[in-house]
Amino acid sequence: MHQTFDAALEINLLHANQEGADRNRTHFDRWGITCLNVMSSPGAGKTVLLEKTLAALNKTLKIAIIEGDMTTELDADRLRKYGIPVIAINTGRSCHLDSKMVSGGIHRLEHEYDPNEFDLVFVENVGNLVCPAEFEVGEHQKVALLSVTEGEDKPLKYPVMFREADCLLITKTDLAPYLDIEIERIEANARQINPQVKIIPISAKTGAGLETWLNWVRSQLQNSKNPVLELIR
């Protein structure tokens, strides 16, 4: 009986969250915004990836970030240096953002700015390889990061994250020569879980793979108000 009750509660929570995610996506669609949900374990490189992305795209695209952390605004402050709106959400004990939290961020964006001017919103989720993948927030695509320092077996040990990902970035590839690890094995394990996932090995330190990532981001953009996008494509 207890297990049945827990399962029913989980289903109800996920159903309510999905309804909220659908509403969030409707807002993004109405404004012509593409939303990318960036997820990984702590330390895989989400924030530095966004820093590199902002440095490359901020001149041609209007970008905002919804930044999730359990405590502090350290990562949010790093991203604010690029002169873009960064809405920080502290989740407290919760190990992931959910659609209600992101809805609050959307309302702040709508109140403080004209959302019709934006092309792209990144949601930087809380560092965790489990919960963020199960709770949609209204994103159009899910982006997972996996550092080479985490090992080759993580896609097999945490299959939900990698099954849900539309794009997988294998990060810190510049460290691979110093580790007993094969990037090809990570890719093979990821494709065993998700044969369709786009995989991009990348190094924020050397810049390897960065342009491939930027091109993928550009390819996800909705029909934009920004005429420069047509030149980029």
N, C-alpha and C positions, 0 to 999 in steps of 0.2 A: 504494500500500500504506500509506504514511504517513497519507494523508488518511482511508483506511478505518479505520485503527487509532484515529485521533483521534476520528472520529465514533462508533465503538463505545464508546470510553472516556466520551465525553460522555453517550451514552445510558445507560450503566451508572450514572454519577454521578447523573443526573436520576432514574433509576428508584429508586436507593437513597434519594435524598432524598425522593421521593414516598412511599415506604413509611414513612419517619420522620414525614413530615407527616401521614399518615393516622393514625399512632399518637398524635401530639400532639392531633389533632382529636378522637380518641376520648376522651382525657382531658378535654378541654374540654367535650365533650358530656355526659360522665358527671357532671361538676360543675355543669352548667347554665350554663356560661360562654360568652359570645360573644367571639370573638377577631377583631380588626380589624388588618390589616397595613397600616401607613402608610408609603408610599414616595414618594420624589421625588429630584430632584437636590439637591446641597448648597445651602442658603440659600433654599429655596422656602417655608419656614415651618412645617415639621413640628412643631418643639418649641413654638413660640408657639401653634400651633393646639391642641396638647394642653394647654397652660397654660390657654387660654380654655375648653376643654372641661371640664377638671377643676374650674375655678372655678364652672362652671354646673351640673355633674352630681354632684360629689363628695358633696353632702349627701343625695342620694336614691339613689345607686348605689354599690356597693362595687366599686372599680376598682383594677387593678394595671397596671403597665407593664413590659414587657421592652424595654430601651433598648439599641440597637445602635450602636456607633461604632467606628471603626478604632482610635482611641486616646482616652484621657481619659474622665472621667465628668462633663464640664461640663454636658451636657444632662441627664444623670441627676440631678445636683445641683439643677438648676433645678426639676425635676418633684418631687423629694423635699420641696420646701417646702410642697407641698399635703398632706403627711401621709399619703401613700399608699405602698404597697410599690413600689419601683422597682428592678428587677433589671438591673444594667448588664452588658453583654457587649461586651468589646473583641475585635474580629475580627482585629487585626493587619493583615496585608497583604490579607486577604480583603475584597472590595468589596461584600459582602452577608451577611446572616444566612442560615443554612440550617436545616433542620429539626433537625439534631443540636445545634446551638448553642441553639436555642430549647427543645429538650428539656431541656437543662441548666438553663435558666431555669425551666421548669415544675417540675423536681425541687426546685429551691430554693424555689419558691413553696409546693410541697406540704410541704416539710420545715419551713419557718418559719411558715406560716400554715395556716388551714383553707380549702382552695380551694373548698369547698362554700359558703362565705360570699360568694364573689365573683360579680358579675354580668357584668363586662366586663374584658377584657384587651386593651390596645393593644400592638402590637409596632411600635416606631419603628425602621424599618430604616435601614441605612447609606445615606447620600446618594449615589444613583447611579440613572441612568435606564435602565440596561441589565439588570444581573444580578439585582437583587431580584425582578423580575417573573417570572423563569424558575424560581426556587427557592421553592416553597411551604414554609410553615413550620407549617402546621396551622390557618391562618386560615379563618374562614367567609366573609369578604369582604376584597377588596383595595381600598385607598383610595390614589389617586394625587394628588399635588399638582403644579400647574404654575403658576409665578409669571408674571404678565404681563411681567416684565422678561426672561423667557427667549425671548420671541418667539412668533409665531403658528404657526411651522412645526414645532415640536417633536413634536406627535403624528404627523406624517408622517415625521419623521426617526428617531424612536424608537418604532416602531409596537407592539412587543411590550408595553411598559409600559401603553400606552393601550388595547390590545386586551384585556389581562387585567384592567383596572380595572373594578370594579363601581361605584365612585363617583369622580368627578374634581372636585377643588376647584381652581378658578382663583383663585389667591391674589394678594394685594397689589393688588386692583382699585382702591384709592384712588390708585394711581400711574398708572393708565391715561390720565388727561387730560394727563399730562406726557410721554407716549410716543407714538411713531408706530405705534400698535397698535390693533386692534379686537378686543374680547373676543368678539364674534359670530363673527369669523373663526377664533379659537381653538376655539370650540365646533363650528363647521362642520368643521374639520379633525379634531377628536376624533371626531365622529360618522361621518366618512368611514371611520375605522378601527374604531369600535365604536358602532354605531347605538343600542345599548341602554344605554349608560353613563349613569348619573345625573350631571348636571353642576350644580355649585353655585358660582357666582362668590361670592367671600368676601373680606372685609378684616378682618384681626385688629385693625387700628388703629381703624377706625370702627365695627366690629361688623356691618357690612352682610353679610347672608347667614349670620350665625352661627346664628340660630334655625333656619333651614332645615337646616343641618348637624346641629344637635343633634336635631332631629326625625328626621332620617334615621338617626342613631345609635340613637335610642330604638326605631325601627321594626325594627332588626336584632336586638334582644335576644331571647334565648330565653325560654321560660316560666320566670319567675324565682321565687325564694323570697321576693322583696321585694314586699310587697303594695302599696307606693307606686307601683310600675310600672303597676298597673291604673288608678290615678288619672291618671298621666301620659298613658296611651293614650286 
